[in-house]
């Protein structure tokens, strides 16, 4: 992996990644010459016992521009710069201009609930220079590079004292709220372990304390023995529709042997994990015969400096579709009670995906 560190005219850092050497004379462009303004803050939710971040400046962020104004495409006209330069890079990472955490950190207001500064980091990860591509359509070695990039970012950002958790994710499709169609993801680095991974960590820690093995490790072993919902089973990685899926076509992807995060992946494991990911994303698109919307989140160990033998790097992918014609939105029982109601069996959805053959 080759890297090049740059700084944008507005002060935001950028890192270019490539499979080959990068010329040292590249310069980081920006559509915004002025330094960051705005600033988010946190407010405590007393009934849920969790923080909520407020970032009103995000109302001004770029929203579904036409292709000729794509801010994630390489700059072709210096008079009209985008966020990324022209050059032989494969993946670009830079600080979000409209962050929910970090950036310009202002003093929090004094309110009737506790407040705090929105410390943290929000980064944009441009997967490719090709705006017509998708993550699943990229070559395997390009996807391997992305997994390596996520590990590098986790190592760098997670090493900051204030950061407790690093979450790479991708929203794909307007159906899940994408504001830019160019293939990209984001990385959120939090000053606390957020509620969802915190609960998962608690369950994994309890299981590990009782049995001396990882919770997801045991679940993967059970899914492999059952076999009914497996989509990919390689020497080092698996992908499957979990027996407990809360969404139709939900898929989990993970290495078979637990590793705490991307930075600890051995090359052979990373290669097989890339193959599992590509297989799933290609199955999605082939099943629907059109770009398949989803939210994909990668969970790894907290970056609090403590050992986490219970942690197991894995992805959870949630498509919004219920059937081929209807969208699945969270309803009263899911939003109000947090109690999910599924009107499709995981086994049926796994069978549909299993029947889709992909070659690459």
N, C-alpha and C positions, 0 to 999 in steps of 0.2 A: 504494500500500500504506500503510495506517494502522497505527500501533503504539501500545501502551500498556505501560509498564514498571511492574511491581508486585513486592511482596515478600510472601511467605507468612508466617504467624505463626511458623513454625519456621525462618525465615531464608532459605529457598530463593527464588531469583529466578524470576519468571514474566514472559513477554512475550505479550501478546495481539496478534493480527494480524487485520485486516479489510479488506474492499474499500471500506468506507465509514468515516466518522468514528466514533470510539469515545468514549463519555462518560468524563470524567476522574474521576468519583466511584466507579468500580468498585474493589472490594477483592478481593484474592487470598485464597481460603480454603485450608484444609488439614485433612485428617482427623487430622493429627499436630501437636499444639501444641508438643511438645518438640523441641529442636535435634537435628540429625543425630548419631548415634553410630555405633559399628561401626568401619568403616575397612578398606579392602582393601590388599593389598600384592602385589608381584610376586616371582616366583621364576624363576631362570634354568634352562632345560632344556638340559643340556649336550650331549645327543645331537642334538637338533633345532636348537640354536643360536638359541633364541627365548625370549621371556618368556611366562610364564603368570600370569594374575591370579587371586588368591584372595580371595573375598568371602563369608565364611561367613554374614554377616548377611542375605544375600539369601534364606536359607532361610525367613525370616519374611515375605517379600513376599506381597502379595495374590494369591490364586490362584483364578481362575474363579469370582468371586462371582455370586450371582443378580442379575437385572436391577435389583431394587430397591436393591441395594447397590453399584451401579456407580460406582466412584470417579472415572471420567472423564466422567460426566454432569454438567451444570450443577447447582450447589447450589440446592435449592428450600427446604430447611429449615435456617436458620442454626444450629440446635442439632445438626444432623447434617451437617457440611460435607463436600463432596467436594474434589477437587483443582482444580476450575475454577469460576469464578463464573457466574451468570446474566448475560446481556448480549448485545449485538449483535456479538459477535466471530465470526470464521470459523475461525481456527486458534489454538490455545493451545500454548505451549512452556514447559516448566518443568523444573527439575532433578529427576532421578529420586530418590525417597526411598531406594531400595535400589541404589545405584550399584556397578558393578564397577570404576569408575575415578573418582577425584575424591571430592567430598563431604568427609567428615571423613577427612583423610589422616593416618594414624598412622605412627609410626616402624616400619620393617620389622623382623621378627625376625632374629636371627643364626642361620643354618643352615649346613649343609654345602655349599650352593650359594649363589652370589651372590643377594642380594635387593635390592629397591628399593621406594620408596614408590610407590603406585599413583596418580601424578599423572594428571590428565586430566579428562574431563567426560562425564557421561551425562545426556542430556536426553530427555524424553518429548515427542512431537509429536502433539497431539490434532488429527486431520484435520478434524473436524466435531463439532457438538453432537448430531447425530442418531446414536444408537447403532445404528439399524437400517440405516444406509447403509453404503457401502463406498467405497474410494478410486476405483474405476472408475465408480461411479454418480454421483459428484459432477459438477456442471457444469464445463465447460471452464475458465471464468474462475476457478473455485475451485481447480482443479488447477494452473493457471498461478500462482495466489497461493502454493500450496504450493512450487512450484519456486523462487519468489522468496524464500520463507521459508527454504528450505534454503540459498540463497545468502547471505542475511543472517546466518544462524547460522554458516555457514562463515567469513564475513568476521569476525564478532565473536570466535568461539572460536579460529579459526585465527590471529588476531592475538596471542594470548597466547604468550609466549616458550616455554613448556613444551610447547605443542601442535605436533605434527609431522604429524598426519593427522586429517581429519574425514570420518566415514563415516555418511551417512544410510541407514537401511534400514527395511524393514517386514517383520515376520513376520505372515502372515495364516492363521488356522486353528489349531485345537488340534493338528493333525497335525505342525505345525512348531514346537510349543512355546509357543504364545500363552497367556498367563495372564489376559489381559483381552480380551473380545470387542469392546469399543467400538473403532471405527476409529481406529487410531493407529500411529505408527511411533516410531523412536528415532534419536538421533544419538549416536554414540560418538566422542569426541575423544581421540586416543592420544598418549602422550609419545614414541612411536616410530612409524615406518611399519610397520604389521603385516605378517606374512609374505606373505599373498596379494597385497595391493596392491604390496608391495615387489618381489615377483617380476615382477608385471606391469610396474611402472615400469622394472625392469632390462631386460626384453625390449623395451619401447618405446624406451628410451634407446639400446640397441644398434642397433635398426632405424633410428632417426632419425640416428644418427651415420654410418651407412653410406649412407643414401639421401636424407637431407635432407627426408624426409616422415614423417608419423606412421604407426605400425604399424596402428592401428585405422582410420585414414583410408584406407590402402591396402586393408585387408580389407573395409571397407564398399564401396569402389569395385568390388572383385571380386564381392561378394555382389550388388550392383546389376546388374552385367553378366550374372551367371549367372541371377538372378531366381527360381530355383526355390524359395527359402526366404523370400522377402520377404513380410512381413505388412502393412507400411505404408511407403509411400514418398511423402513430401511434399516441398515445396520446400526445407525446411531440416532435416528429421529423418527417420530411418528406424527400422523395427523389423523384426527377422528372427530366424528360428531359425538359429543359427550352424552352419556346416558341421561344426564340431568340437564340437557340443553334447555335454555329458557326462550330461545328464538329458533324458528325454522332455519335450517341450513347453518346453524351455529357450528363452528369448528374450533378445536384446540390443536395447537402445534407445539411440540416440545422435543428436546433431546430425551432419549430414553434414560440415560444416567443423569442424575441431577447435577446441574451447575448453577451457581447463584446468579450469574448474569452474563451478558454478552462478552465482557472482557475476559472471562475464564474459558471461553469456548476453544477447544483444540481445533486445528484446521480441518481434520477429517469430520468432526462433528458439525462444524460450521457449514461445510460443503453439503452434508446430508440434510441439515436443517434448511438450507436454501432450496434443495430439491423438494422437500416436503412443502415448503411455502409456495413454490412455483406450481407444484401439482395442484394444490387446492385452488389457487387463484385462476389457473387455466380451466379447472373443472367448473368453477362458478360461471365464467364467461361462456364456456361451451354449452352449459346447461340452459342458460338464458338466451344464448345467441345474440347477446348485446352486452355492453359494459355493465357489470354487476356491482351495485352500490354496497358498501359495507363500512363498518368501523372496525379497525384492527388495533388492539392494544397489546403491548408486550410487557409482561410483569417480570420483575427481577428483584433481587434482595435490596433492602434499604441501604442507603449509603451513609449510615450513622457511625461507621467505624467499628461496629460490633460484628462478631462472627454470626452467620445465619445458616447453619447446616440444614435447617428445615426448608430453605428456599429452593425453588426450582424454576429456572427461566422457562417461560412459555408465552405463547400468544393465544388470545381469545378473539375470534372474529364474529361479529354480529351483523348479518345482513338485515335490512329492514323489511324484507318480503315475507308475507304469510303464505300466499299462493302465487301462482304465476301472474295473477291479474290484480292482486290486492296488496296494498302496503300494510305492514304491521307497525302500528304505533302503540306506545304505552298507553294503557287505559286506566280507569279508576283504581282497579285492584293493584296494578303495578306501581302507579305514581303515589297513590294515597296510602296504600298498605305495604308496598314493597313485596307483595306476594304475587309472583308471576303466574299467569294462566296461559298454558300452551294448547292450541287447538290442532296440533300436528305432532305425531309421534317421531322422536329422534330417529328411530329405526327406519321409518318410511323415507325421511329426508336423506338419511345416509345412503339408502338403497338407490335413490335417484342420482346422487353424486357418484356412487360406486360404478354405476352403469356408464358414466361419461369417461371415454378413453381419451387420454392426452398423450402426445408425443413431443419430445423436445431433445 
